[in-house]
Amino acid sequence: MKKKKDKDFHFTFKHFLRLLAFIVIVYYLFNYLSSSLENRDYNPNDPTVLGQSSKSEELPKIFDDLYQNIPSDTKDKIEAIPSLPVIIKAQEGLSSLQKELNGFPQKQLNQFKKELIRSVADDMINKIDQE
């Protein structure tokens, strides 16, 4: 079985036109998107902006209205989620893990420094004893 040899790539006029068309499209898209973002009035209190952190702990009004329209049995199930045994066990596990990991990276760095100093000191003492 003979394998076909890969053809050498030659940059032709057709490739140039395709590349030029791609560059032009990307350029106009960037210009259009940037101009539409600049022209848009930014309101930090806009409730339609997702991921906005509210100053109060309450849900934004939109979500509050949606929550009010949920059937009562579904609301009860949603409100009961924090008291589920699985959630309680997960929270306990997470809190115990946080207690165990308290200062973890710094403790490991300190332990590494101590071991390094002990190793160098032992090496120096062995060299002195050999002389």
N, CA, C and O atoms as a MOPAC input file, in Angstrom:
PM7 MOZYME 1SCF
protein

 N      0.81800 1    -1.16700 1     0.00000 1
 C      0.00000 1     0.00000 1     0.00000 1
 C      0.87400 1     1.24700 1     0.00000 1
 O      1.72100 1     1.43700 1     0.87300 1
 N      0.65700 1     2.04900 1    -0.95200 1
 C      1.39700 1     3.30100 1    -1.02900 1
 C      0.57400 1     4.41100 1    -0.41300 1
 O     -0.62700 1     4.53100 1    -0.65400 1
 N      1.23500 1     5.20300 1     0.37200 1
 C      0.56200 1     6.33600 1     0.98000 1
 C      0.66200 1     7.54100 1     0.05600 1
 O      1.68100 1     7.76100 1    -0.59800 1
 N     -0.38500 1     8.29200 1     0.01800 1
 C     -0.34500 1     9.52000 1    -0.76000 1
 C      0.55900 1    10.51400 1    -0.05700 1
 O      0.50700 1    10.68600 1     1.16100 1
 N      1.36100 1    11.14000 1    -0.83400 1
 C      2.19800 1    12.18700 1    -0.26200 1
 C      1.34200 1    13.42100 1    -0.04400 1
 O      0.50400 1    13.77300 1    -0.87400 1
 N      1.56900 1    14.06800 1     1.08600 1
 C      0.84800 1    15.31100 1     1.33900 1
 C      1.28400 1    16.34700 1     0.32200 1
 O      2.47000 1    16.53500 1     0.05100 1
 N      0.29000 1    17.00600 1    -0.22600 1
 C      0.60000 1    18.04400 1    -1.19400 1
 C      1.17200 1    19.24400 1    -0.46900 1
 O      0.76400 1    19.57000 1     0.64600 1
 N      2.10700 1    19.88800 1    -1.10700 1
 C      2.67500 1    21.10600 1    -0.55300 1
 C      1.62000 1    22.20000 1    -0.59000 1
 O      0.82500 1    22.29300 1    -1.52500 1
 N      1.63300 1    23.01800 1     0.44100 1
 C      0.66900 1    24.10300 1     0.51800 1
 C      1.21200 1    25.30100 1    -0.24400 1
 O      2.34900 1    25.72800 1    -0.04400 1
 N      0.39000 1    25.81800 1    -1.09900 1
 C      0.73700 1    27.01200 1    -1.84800 1
 C     -0.32500 1    28.06000 1    -1.56400 1
 O     -1.52000 1    27.81800 1    -1.73100 1
 N      0.12400 1    29.20400 1    -1.14000 1
 C     -0.77500 1    30.30200 1    -0.83100 1
 C     -1.20000 1    30.92600 1    -2.15100 1
 O     -0.41800 1    31.60600 1    -2.81500 1
 N     -2.45700 1    30.68300 1    -2.52000 1
 C     -2.94300 1    31.17700 1    -3.80400 1
 C     -3.80000 1    32.41200 1    -3.60600 1
 O     -4.06100 1    32.83200 1    -2.47900 1
 N     -4.23400 1    32.98700 1    -4.71500 1
 C     -5.08100 1    34.16700 1    -4.68200 1
 C     -6.41700 1    33.85200 1    -4.01600 1
 O     -6.98900 1    34.70900 1    -3.34200 1
 N     -6.91200 1    32.64200 1    -4.19800 1
 C     -8.16600 1    32.22500 1    -3.57000 1
 C     -8.01900 1    32.22400 1    -2.04100 1
 O     -8.93000 1    32.65300 1    -1.33300 1
 N     -6.88600 1    31.74900 1    -1.53600 1
 C     -6.62700 1    31.77000 1    -0.09700 1
 C     -6.55100 1    33.20600 1     0.41300 1
 O     -7.04800 1    33.52500 1     1.49300 1
 N     -5.92600 1    34.05500 1    -0.38000 1
 C     -5.80700 1    35.46000 1    -0.00100 1
 C     -7.18700 1    36.10100 1     0.11200 1
 O     -7.44000 1    36.83600 1     1.06600 1
 N     -8.08500 1    35.84100 1    -0.83700 1
 C     -9.42800 1    36.41700 1    -0.80200 1
 C    -10.21700 1    35.90900 1     0.40700 1
 O    -10.92100 1    36.68100 1     1.05700 1
 N    -10.10300 1    34.63800 1     0.70100 1
 C    -10.79300 1    34.08400 1     1.85900 1
 C    -10.28500 1    34.70800 1     3.16200 1
 O    -11.07100 1    35.06500 1     4.03900 1
 N     -8.97900 1    34.83100 1     3.27300 1
 C     -8.38900 1    35.43200 1     4.45700 1
 C     -8.80100 1    36.89800 1     4.58200 1
 O     -9.11100 1    37.37000 1     5.67500 1
 N     -8.80300 1    37.60300 1     3.47000 1
 C     -9.20600 1    39.00400 1     3.47400 1
 C    -10.67100 1    39.14600 1     3.88000 1
 O    -11.01000 1    40.03700 1     4.65900 1
 N    -11.53400 1    38.28900 1     3.36800 1
 C    -12.95200 1    38.33800 1     3.71900 1
 C    -13.13300 1    38.05300 1     5.21300 1
 O    -13.93900 1    38.70900 1     5.87300 1
 N    -12.40400 1    37.09700 1     5.74000 1
 C    -12.48600 1    36.78200 1     7.16300 1
 C    -12.04100 1    37.97000 1     8.01000 1
 O    -12.69900 1    38.30900 1     8.99400 1
 N    -10.94700 1    38.59600 1     7.64400 1
 C    -10.43000 1    39.74100 1     8.39200 1
 C    -11.42200 1    40.89800 1     8.35600 1
 O    -11.63800 1    41.55900 1     9.37200 1
 N    -12.02700 1    41.14800 1     7.19600 1
 C    -12.99300 1    42.23500 1     7.06500 1
 C    -14.22100 1    41.96700 1     7.93200 1
 O    -14.71400 1    42.87600 1     8.60000 1
 N    -14.71800 1    40.73100 1     7.92700 1
 C    -15.88500 1    40.37600 1     8.73700 1
 C    -15.58400 1    40.54400 1    10.22200 1
 O    -16.39100 1    41.11100 1    10.96000 1
 N    -14.44200 1    40.06100 1    10.65700 1
 C    -14.06700 1    40.17800 1    12.06800 1
 C    -13.89700 1    41.64300 1    12.45300 1
 O    -14.32100 1    42.04800 1    13.53600 1
 N    -13.28800 1    42.44100 1    11.58700 1
 C    -13.09700 1    43.86500 1    11.85700 1
 C    -14.43900 1    44.56700 1    12.04700 1
 O    -14.62000 1    45.31800 1    13.00500 1
 N    -15.38100 1    44.32100 1    11.13200 1
 C    -16.68300 1    44.96900 1    11.23800 1
 C    -17.48200 1    44.47500 1    12.44400 1
 O    -18.22100 1    45.24400 1    13.05800 1
 N    -17.33600 1    43.20600 1    12.78000 1
 C    -18.00300 1    42.69500 1    13.98400 1
 C    -17.47200 1    43.37700 1    15.24300 1
 O    -18.24700 1    43.78100 1    16.10900 1
 N    -16.15300 1    43.50400 1    15.34000 1
 C    -15.57000 1    44.18400 1    16.49900 1
 C    -16.03200 1    45.63300 1    16.57800 1
 O    -16.38400 1    46.12500 1    17.65000 1
 N    -16.02700 1    46.30200 1    15.45000 1
 C    -16.46700 1    47.70300 1    15.45200 1
 C    -17.92800 1    47.81600 1    15.84000 1
 O    -18.29400 1    48.69100 1    16.62500 1
 N    -18.76600 1    46.94500 1    15.30400 1
 C    -20.19300 1    46.99900 1    15.61400 1
 C    -20.44500 1    46.72100 1    17.09000 1
 O    -21.20200 1    47.43800 1    17.74400 1
 N    -19.80300 1    45.66800 1    17.61200 1
 C    -20.01600 1    45.31400 1    19.01800 1
 C    -19.46700 1    46.37600 1    19.96100 1
 O    -20.09300 1    46.69000 1    20.97200 1
 N    -18.31700 1    46.92300 1    19.64300 1
 C    -17.75900 1    47.94900 1    20.52800 1
 C    -18.58100 1    49.22700 1    20.48200 1
 O    -18.74200 1    49.89100 1    21.50600 1
 N    -19.10600 1    49.58300 1    19.31100 1
 C    -19.92300 1    50.79800 1    19.24300 1
 C    -21.26000 1    50.59100 1    19.95400 1
 O    -21.77900 1    51.52200 1    20.56900 1
 N    -21.81800 1    49.39300 1    19.87800 1
 C    -23.08800 1    49.15400 1    20.56100 1
 C    -22.89500 1    49.13900 1    22.07100 1
 O    -23.80500 1    49.52000 1    22.80700 1
 N    -21.73100 1    48.70900 1    22.54800 1
 C    -21.45600 1    48.73300 1    23.98000 1
 C    -21.20300 1    50.15600 1    24.46700 1
 O    -21.59100 1    50.50700 1    25.58100 1
 N    -20.55600 1    50.97600 1    23.64100 1
 C    -20.28800 1    52.35400 1    24.03900 1
 C    -21.57200 1    53.17700 1    24.07100 1
 O    -21.73200 1    54.03700 1    24.93600 1
 N    -22.47800 1    52.92400 1    23.14800 1
 C    -23.71300 1    53.69900 1    23.06200 1
 C    -24.72600 1    53.29800 1    24.12500 1
 O    -25.65100 1    54.05800 1    24.41300 1
 N    -24.56800 1    52.14500 1    24.69900 1
 C    -25.51500 1    51.66100 1    25.68600 1
 C    -25.30400 1    52.38600 1    26.99900 1
 O    -24.17300 1    52.52600 1    27.46300 1
 N    -26.37500 1    52.84100 1    27.58800 1
 C    -26.28900 1    53.49700 1    28.88200 1
 C    -26.12200 1    52.42600 1    29.94800 1
 O    -26.90900 1    51.48400 1    30.03600 1
 N    -25.09900 1    52.58500 1    30.74300 1
 C    -24.83600 1    51.61800 1    31.80200 1
 C    -25.49800 1    52.07400 1    33.09000 1
 O    -25.25700 1    53.18200 1    33.56800 1
 N    -26.31900 1    51.22500 1    33.63300 1
 C    -26.98500 1    51.51300 1    34.89100 1
 C    -26.62300 1    50.39700 1    35.86300 1
 O    -27.07300 1    49.26600 1    35.67800 1
 N    -25.82600 1    50.67500 1    36.89100 1
 C    -25.40800 1    49.60600 1    37.80500 1
 C    -26.56000 1    49.01100 1    38.59800 1
 O    -26.42200 1    47.92500 1    39.16200 1
 N    -27.68400 1    49.69500 1    38.65200 1
 C    -28.83500 1    49.17000 1    39.39500 1
 C    -29.84800 1    48.49400 1    38.48600 1
 O    -30.99000 1    48.26500 1    38.88500 1
 N    -29.43500 1    48.17800 1    37.27000 1
 C    -30.32600 1    47.55200 1    36.30500 1
 C    -30.64000 1    46.12400 1    36.74400 1
 O    -29.72000 1    45.31500 1    36.86000 1
 N    -31.90900 1    45.78500 1    36.99500 1
 C    -32.22800 1    44.43100 1    37.48000 1
 C    -32.08900 1    43.36600 1    36.40000 1
 O    -32.13900 1    42.17500 1    36.70900 1
 N    -31.91500 1    43.76100 1    35.14300 1
 C    -31.78200 1    42.76100 1    34.08700 1
 C    -30.35000 1    42.26900 1    33.95400 1
 O    -30.10100 1    41.31400 1    33.21800 1
 N    -29.41300 1    42.88600 1    34.63500 1
 C    -28.02600 1    42.46300 1    34.57900 1
 C    -27.86900 1    41.25700 1    35.48400 1
 O    -28.10600 1    41.33300 1    36.69000 1
 N    -27.47100 1    40.14900 1    34.89300 1
 C    -27.30200 1    38.93500 1    35.68200 1
 C    -25.99300 1    39.00400 1    36.45200 1
 O    -25.03300 1    39.62400 1    35.99500 1
 N    -25.95100 1    38.39100 1    37.57700 1
 C    -24.74700 1    38.36400 1    38.37300 1
 C    -24.54300 1    39.61800 1    39.18800 1
 O    -23.49100 1    39.78900 1    39.80600 1
 N    -25.50200 1    40.47800 1    39.20300 1
 C    -25.38300 1    41.71700 1    39.96800 1
 C    -25.48500 1    41.38300 1    41.44200 1
 O    -26.35500 1    40.61600 1    41.85400 1
 N    -24.60300 1    41.95300 1    42.23000 1
 C    -24.67500 1    41.70600 1    43.66600 1
 C    -25.56500 1    42.77200 1    44.27400 1
 O    -25.33700 1    43.97000 1    44.10400 1
 N    -26.56400 1    42.32000 1    44.97400 1
 C    -27.47000 1    43.27400 1    45.59700 1
 C    -26.93200 1    43.62700 1    46.96500 1
 O    -26.25800 1    42.82000 1    47.60500 1
 N    -27.23000 1    44.83600 1    47.41300 1
 C    -26.73000 1    45.27800 1    48.70900 1
 C    -27.47500 1    44.58200 1    49.83800 1
 O    -26.91400 1    44.35500 1    50.91000 1
 N    -28.71800 1    44.24900 1    49.60200 1
 C    -29.47000 1    43.53800 1    50.63100 1
 C    -29.40900 1    42.04700 1    50.34100 1
 O    -29.03100 1    41.63300 1    49.24500 1
 N    -29.77700 1    41.25900 1    51.31000 1
 C    -29.73800 1    39.81700 1    51.15700 1
 C    -30.97900 1    39.26900 1    50.46600 1
 O    -31.05900 1    38.06900 1    50.20200 1
 N    -31.94300 1    40.12900 1    50.16900 1
 C    -33.17000 1    39.68200 1    49.53800 1
 C    -32.94200 1    39.42300 1    48.05300 1
 O    -32.03000 1    39.97900 1    47.44000 1
 N    -33.78400 1    38.57300 1    47.49700 1
 C    -33.71800 1    38.31800 1    46.06900 1
 C    -34.16800 1    39.55400 1    45.31700 1
 O    -34.98800 1    40.32500 1    45.81700 1
 N    -33.63500 1    39.75100 1    44.10900 1
 C    -34.14500 1    40.87100 1    43.31600 1
 C    -35.64600 1    40.70700 1    43.06600 1
 O    -36.19000 1    39.60700 1    43.16200 1
 N    -36.28300 1    41.79900 1    42.75100 1
 C    -37.74600 1    41.81300 1    42.62700 1
 C    -38.24100 1    40.81200 1    41.58500 1
 O    -39.28600 1    40.18900 1    41.77700 1
 N    -37.50800 1    40.65300 1    40.49200 1
 C    -37.93300 1    39.71600 1    39.44100 1
 C    -37.99600 1    38.29600 1    39.99400 1
 O    -38.97700 1    37.58300 1    39.78400 1
 N    -36.94800 1    37.89400 1    40.69600 1
 C    -36.92100 1    36.54700 1    41.24300 1
 C    -37.94500 1    36.38900 1    42.35700 1
 O    -38.51800 1    35.31300 1    42.53300 1
 N    -38.17400 1    37.45200 1    43.10300 1
 C    -39.17800 1    37.40300 1    44.16200 1
 C    -40.57200 1    37.19100 1    43.57000 1
 O    -41.36700 1    36.41100 1    44.09300 1
 N    -40.85700 1    37.89400 1    42.47400 1
 C    -42.15100 1    37.71200 1    41.80900 1
 C    -42.30500 1    36.29000 1    41.27500 1
 O    -43.37300 1    35.68800 1    41.38500 1
 N    -41.22100 1    35.75900 1    40.69200 1
 C    -41.27900 1    34.39000 1    40.18800 1
 C    -41.50700 1    33.40200 1    41.33000 1
 O    -42.27400 1    32.44700 1    41.20100 1
 N    -40.83200 1    33.64800 1    42.44300 1
 C    -40.97500 1    32.75900 1    43.59000 1
 C    -42.39800 1    32.78700 1    44.12800 1
 O    -42.91800 1    31.75800 1    44.56200 1
 N    -43.02500 1    33.94100 1    44.10200 1
 C    -44.40400 1    34.05200 1    44.58800 1
 C    -45.38100 1    33.28000 1    43.70200 1
 O    -46.43600 1    32.85100 1    44.16900 1
 N    -45.03500 1    33.10300 1    42.43000 1
 C    -45.92400 1    32.39300 1    41.50100 1
 C    -45.73800 1    30.88200 1    41.52300 1
 O    -46.48100 1    30.16200 1    40.85500 1
 N    -44.77300 1    30.39400 1    42.26800 1
 C    -44.54100 1    28.95400 1    42.37000 1
 C    -45.61700 1    28.35400 1    43.26600 1
 O    -46.01200 1    28.98200 1    44.24900 1
 N    -46.10500 1    27.14400 1    42.95100 1
 C    -47.10500 1    26.50000 1    43.81400 1
 C    -46.56100 1    26.28300 1    45.22700 1
 O    -45.35400 1    26.14300 1    45.42900 1
 N    -47.46000 1    26.25900 1    46.18400 1
 C    -47.05500 1    26.19800 1    47.59600 1
 C    -46.33200 1    24.89600 1    47.94000 1
 O    -45.41100 1    24.90900 1    48.75700 1
 N    -46.72600 1    23.77400 1    47.33800 1
 C    -46.03200 1    22.52900 1    47.65500 1
 C    -44.59100 1    22.56000 1    47.14100 1
 O    -43.69500 1    21.99800 1    47.77100 1
 N    -44.36900 1    23.20800 1    46.01300 1
 C    -43.00500 1    23.35300 1    45.49700 1
 C    -42.20100 1    24.29600 1    46.38100 1
 O    -41.01700 1    24.06200 1    46.62300 1
 N    -42.83300 1    25.35500 1    46.86200 1
 C    -42.14700 1    26.27300 1    47.77900 1
 C    -41.71300 1    25.52900 1    49.04000 1
 O    -40.60200 1    25.72300 1    49.53200 1
 N    -42.59800 1    24.67500 1    49.55900 1
 C    -42.26700 1    23.91600 1    50.76000 1
 C    -41.06600 1    23.00200 1    50.51900 1
 O    -40.19300 1    22.86500 1    51.37700 1
 N    -41.03500 1    22.38700 1    49.35000 1
 C    -39.90600 1    21.51100 1    49.01900 1
 C    -38.61200 1    22.30900 1    48.88500 1
 O    -37.55200 1    21.86000 1    49.32100 1
 N    -38.70000 1    23.47900 1    48.28800 1
 C    -37.50800 1    24.31500 1    48.12900 1
 C    -37.00500 1    24.77600 1    49.49500 1
 O    -35.80100 1    24.76700 1    49.75300 1
 N    -37.91500 1    25.17500 1    50.35600 1
 C    -37.53100 1    25.65700 1    51.67500 1
 C    -37.01800 1    24.52800 1    52.56700 1
 O    -36.29000 1    24.78700 1    53.52600 1
 N    -37.38700 1    23.27800 1    52.26600 1
 C    -36.94800 1    22.14200 1    53.07100 1
 C    -35.57700 1    21.61900 1    52.65200 1
 O    -35.01700 1    20.75700 1    53.33000 1
 N    -35.03800 1    22.11400 1    51.57300 1
 C    -33.74500 1    21.61100 1    51.07800 1
 C    -32.63700 1    21.74900 1    52.12200 1
 O    -31.89100 1    20.78900 1    52.31600 1
 N    -32.48600 1    22.89100 1    52.80900 1
 C    -31.40000 1    22.98800 1    53.78800 1
 C    -31.51600 1    22.00300 1    54.94700 1
 O    -30.51700 1    21.73000 1    55.61200 1
 N    -32.68800 1    21.46800 1    55.20700 1
 C    -32.84600 1    20.54000 1    56.33000 1
 C    -32.74200 1    19.07200 1    55.90100 1
 O    -32.92800 1    18.17600 1    56.72500 1
 N    -32.45300 1    18.82200 1    54.64400 1
 C    -32.28700 1    17.44000 1    54.19000 1
 C    -31.03100 1    16.83600 1    54.80000 1
 O    -30.02600 1    17.53000 1    54.94800 1
 N    -31.07000 1    15.54300 1    55.16200 1
 C    -29.89900 1    14.90800 1    55.77500 1
 C    -28.65300 1    14.96000 1    54.89000 1
 O    -27.53800 1    15.10000 1    55.39200 1
 N    -28.83800 1    14.85200 1    53.61000 1
 C    -27.69000 1    14.89300 1    52.69500 1
 C    -27.02200 1    16.26000 1    52.74200 1
 O    -25.79500 1    16.35300 1    52.77600 1
 N    -27.81900 1    17.31300 1    52.74400 1
 C    -27.28400 1    18.67400 1    52.78300 1
 C    -26.61100 1    18.93800 1    54.12200 1
 O    -25.53900 1    19.54100 1    54.17200 1
 N    -27.23600 1    18.49100 1    55.20900 1
 C    -26.65400 1    18.68200 1    56.53700 1
 C    -25.30900 1    17.96700 1    56.63500 1
 O    -24.33900 1    18.52300 1    57.14800 1
 N    -25.25700 1    16.72200 1    56.13700 1
 C    -24.00900 1    15.96500 1    56.18200 1
 C    -22.94000 1    16.63500 1    55.32200 1
 O    -21.77300 1    16.68600 1    55.71200 1
 N    -23.32700 1    17.14700 1    54.15900 1
 C    -22.36900 1    17.82800 1    53.29300 1
 C    -21.84000 1    19.09600 1    53.95900 1
 O    -20.65000 1    19.39400 1    53.85700 1
 N    -22.70600 1    19.84400 1    54.63900 1
 C    -22.27900 1    21.06000 1    55.33200 1
 C    -21.34000 1    20.73200 1    56.48500 1
 O    -20.35400 1    21.43300 1    56.70800 1
 N    -21.64800 1    19.66200 1    57.21800 1
 C    -20.77500 1    19.24800 1    58.31700 1
 C    -19.41300 1    18.80900 1    57.78900 1
 O    -18.37600 1    19.15100 1    58.35700 1
 N    -19.42800 1    18.05000 1    56.69700 1
 C    -18.17300 1    17.61100 1    56.09300 1
 C    -17.34800 1    18.78300 1    55.60400 1
 O    -16.12700 1    18.80100 1    55.76200 1
 N    -18.00800 1    19.75600 1    55.01500 1
 C    -17.30500 1    20.93100 1    54.52000 1
 C    -16.71500 1    21.73800 1    55.67200 1
 O    -15.58000 1    22.20700 1    55.58400 1
 N    -17.47400 1    21.90100 1    56.74100 1
 C    -16.95600 1    22.66500 1    57.88500 1
 C    -15.79200 1    21.94100 1    58.55300 1
 O    -14.82800 1    22.58400 1    58.96800 1
 N    -15.86300 1    20.61400 1    58.66600 1
 C    -14.74700 1    19.87800 1    59.27500 1
 C    -13.51500 1    19.92300 1    58.37000 1
 O    -12.38700 1    19.98500 1    58.86000 1
 N    -13.72500 1    19.89300 1    57.07400 1
 C    -12.61300 1    19.99900 1    56.13300 1
 C    -11.95600 1    21.36800 1    56.23100 1
 O    -10.73100 1    21.47200 1    56.17900 1
 N    -12.75700 1    22.41600 1    56.37100 1
 C    -12.21200 1    23.76100 1    56.51600 1
 C    -11.40800 1    23.88700 1    57.81000 1
 O    -10.37500 1    24.55700 1    57.83600 1
 N    -11.87700 1    23.24500 1    58.88600 1
 C    -11.14100 1    23.28400 1    60.14400 1
 C     -9.80100 1    22.57300 1    60.01100 1
 O     -8.79200 1    23.04900 1    60.52900 1
 N     -9.78400 1    21.43400 1    59.31900 1
 C     -8.55300 1    20.67600 1    59.14400 1
 C     -7.56800 1    21.40500 1    58.24000 1
 O     -6.35700 1    21.32500 1    58.44400 1
 N     -8.08100 1    22.11000 1    57.25100 1
 C     -7.21800 1    22.79500 1    56.29900 1
 C     -6.83600 1    24.19900 1    56.74200 1
 O     -6.19200 1    24.93000 1    55.99000 1
 N     -7.22000 1    24.58000 1    57.94100 1
 C     -6.92900 1    25.92600 1    58.42200 1
 C     -5.42100 1    26.16500 1    58.39600 1
 O     -4.67900 1    25.51300 1    59.13100 1
 N     -4.97400 1    27.07500 1    57.57300 1
 C     -3.55200 1    27.39300 1    57.46200 1
 C     -2.75500 1    26.33400 1    56.74000 1
 O     -1.54000 1    26.25500 1    56.92400 1
 N     -3.39800 1    25.51400 1    55.92200 1
 C     -2.72000 1    24.38100 1    55.28500 1
 C     -1.49100 1    24.77100 1    54.46900 1
 O     -0.41900 1    24.21800 1    54.71600 1
 N     -1.58500 1    25.67900 1    53.52700 1
 C     -0.39000 1    25.93300 1    52.71600 1
 C      0.75800 1    26.49700 1    53.54000 1
 O      1.91300 1    26.12600 1    53.33000 1
 N      0.45400 1    27.38400 1    54.47100 1
 C      1.51500 1    27.98200 1    55.27200 1
 C      2.18200 1    26.94600 1    56.16900 1
 O      3.40000 1    26.96900 1    56.34400 1
 N      1.38600 1    26.03200 1    56.74000 1
 C      1.95000 1    24.97000 1    57.58200 1
 C      2.88900 1    24.08900 1    56.76700 1
 O      3.95900 1    23.70900 1    57.24300 1
 N      2.48800 1    23.76400 1    55.53800 1
 C      3.33300 1    22.92600 1    54.69700 1
 C      4.62900 1    23.64200 1    54.32500 1
 O      5.69100 1    23.02000 1    54.30900 1
 N      4.55900 1    24.93000 1    54.02600 1
 C      5.76500 1    25.69400 1    53.70000 1
 C      6.70500 1    25.75300 1    54.90200 1
 O      7.91500 1    25.58300 1    54.75200 1
 N      6.16100 1    25.99000 1    56.07800 1
 C      6.99100 1    26.02300 1    57.27600 1
 C      7.64400 1    24.67300 1    57.53100 1
 O      8.82100 1    24.61200 1    57.88700 1
 N      6.89600 1    23.59700 1    57.35400 1
 C      7.44400 1    22.25300 1    57.54500 1
 C      8.56400 1    21.98400 1    56.54100 1
 O      9.58800 1    21.39900 1    56.89300 1
 N      8.37000 1    22.40900 1    55.29400 1
 C      9.38500 1    22.23000 1    54.26000 1
 C     10.64600 1    23.01900 1    54.60800 1
 O     11.75400 1    22.51000 1    54.43900 1
 N     10.49300 1    24.25300 1    55.09100 1
 C     11.65100 1    25.07200 1    55.47200 1
 C     12.42400 1    24.40800 1    56.60200 1
 O     13.65400 1    24.36900 1    56.57700 1
 N     11.70000 1    23.88200 1    57.60300 1
 C     12.35300 1    23.21800 1    58.73000 1
 C     13.14600 1    22.00200 1    58.26400 1
 O     14.28900 1    21.80300 1    58.67700 1
 N     12.53100 1    21.18400 1    57.39700 1
 C     13.20900 1    19.98900 1    56.88400 1
 C     14.43500 1    20.35900 1    56.05900 1
 O     15.46000 1    19.68200 1    56.12800 1
 N     14.33100 1    21.42200 1    55.28700 1
 C     15.46100 1    21.87000 1    54.46800 1
 C     16.61100 1    22.32500 1    55.35600 1
 O     17.76300 1    21.97500 1    55.09900 1
 N     16.31600 1    23.09500 1    56.39100 1
 C     17.35900 1    23.57500 1    57.31200 1
 C     17.98600 1    22.40200 1    58.05200 1
 O     19.20500 1    22.35500 1    58.21900 1
 N     17.14900 1    21.44000 1    58.50500 1
 C     17.69200 1    20.25400 1    59.18400 1
 C     18.59400 1    19.45900 1    58.25900 1
 O     19.64900 1    18.98000 1    58.67500 1
 N     18.18300 1    19.31600 1    57.00300 1
 C     18.97800 1    18.55500 1    56.04500 1
 C     20.32600 1    19.22600 1    55.79500 1
 O     21.35800 1    18.55600 1    55.76100 1
 N     20.31900 1    20.54300 1    55.62000 1
 C     21.57100 1    21.27200 1    55.38500 1
 C     22.45600 1    21.19800 1    56.62700 1
 O     23.66700 1    21.00700 1    56.51600 1
 N     21.86100 1    21.34700 1    57.79800 1
 C     22.64400 1    21.28900 1    59.04000 1
 C     23.25100 1    19.90400 1    59.22600 1
 O     24.42100 1    19.78800 1    59.58800 1
 N     22.47800 1    18.86000 1    58.98500 1
 C     23.00800 1    17.49600 1    59.10500 1
 C     24.13100 1    17.25800 1    58.11200 1
 O     25.12500 1    16.61300 1    58.44400 1
 N     23.98700 1    17.76500 1    56.90900 1
 C     25.03000 1    17.64500 1    55.88500 1
 C     26.31800 1    18.33300 1    56.34100 1
 O     27.40800 1    17.78000 1    56.19600 1
 N     26.18600 1    19.52800 1    56.88800 1
 C     27.35400 1    20.27600 1    57.34600 1
 C     28.03000 1    19.56000 1    58.50800 1
 O     29.25800 1    19.49500 1    58.56800 1
 N     27.24200 1    19.02700 1    59.42500 1
 C     27.81500 1    18.30800 1    60.56600 1
 C     28.54400 1    17.05700 1    60.09300 1
 O     29.62200 1    16.74900 1    60.60200 1
 N     27.98200 1    16.32900 1    59.13300 1
 C     28.64000 1    15.13200 1    58.60200 1
 C     29.94300 1    15.48600 1    57.91200 1
 O     30.91800 1    14.74500 1    58.04100 1
 N     29.99700 1    16.59700 1    57.18000 1
 C     31.23000 1    17.01000 1    56.49900 1
 C     32.29400 1    17.39700 1    57.51900 1
 O     33.47200 1    17.09600 1    57.32900 1
 N     31.88500 1    18.06400 1    58.60500 1
 C     32.82800 1    18.44400 1    59.64100 1
 C     33.38000 1    17.20300 1    60.33500 1
 O     34.57500 1    17.14000 1    60.62600 1
 N     32.52400 1    16.21500 1    60.60400 1
 C     32.96800 1    14.98800 1    61.25200 1
 C     33.91100 1    14.18100 1    60.38300 1
 O     34.78800 1    13.49500 1    60.90700 1
 N     33.75300 1    14.24500 1    59.06500 1
 C     34.60200 1    13.47700 1    58.14100 1
 C     35.98000 1    14.09100 1    58.01500 1
 O     36.91500 1    13.39800 1    57.61300 1
 N     36.14100 1    15.32700 1    58.33500 1
 C     37.44900 1    15.97900 1    58.21100 1
 C     38.32700 1    15.64800 1    59.32600 1
 O     39.46500 1    16.11500 1    59.37400 1

